[in-house]
């Protein structure tokens, strides 16, 4: 995960920005615990209405869109906010 050294630390070139966005997308981990997931067939294919709805999808199928549900307690979010505030305070002071 990239570290930022000051408030003006941002990328000015588009290729570097796109590289950072892709890296963040691949390494992103949501807060909380994964409690469920489900798949749906990717849309965007127009045709005569014939579907493969009866064929089950797996998460690894290239035609699948995977949705995940996470549970986060308010206490965890509260602690995360406190930690962020303390770190940001020391960043501004230091």
C-alpha angles and dihedrals in degrees: 000000000000120000122219119215101193143358092269094054104121136128118262100186122072097222092054090046093051091047090052092047092051091047091050091048092053096045100039114126117185120228118258135020125316106240102170145359135189137181134225130187113260113255128217099086111118119197144122094309095269109141137179092225092135092061109086119234128223125206089250094056112113090221093055129099109203121211119194129196120209130190120215124178120225089236091059091049090048092053091046091052092049091050091049091050093050093047092046091049092053089045091057095042096043 
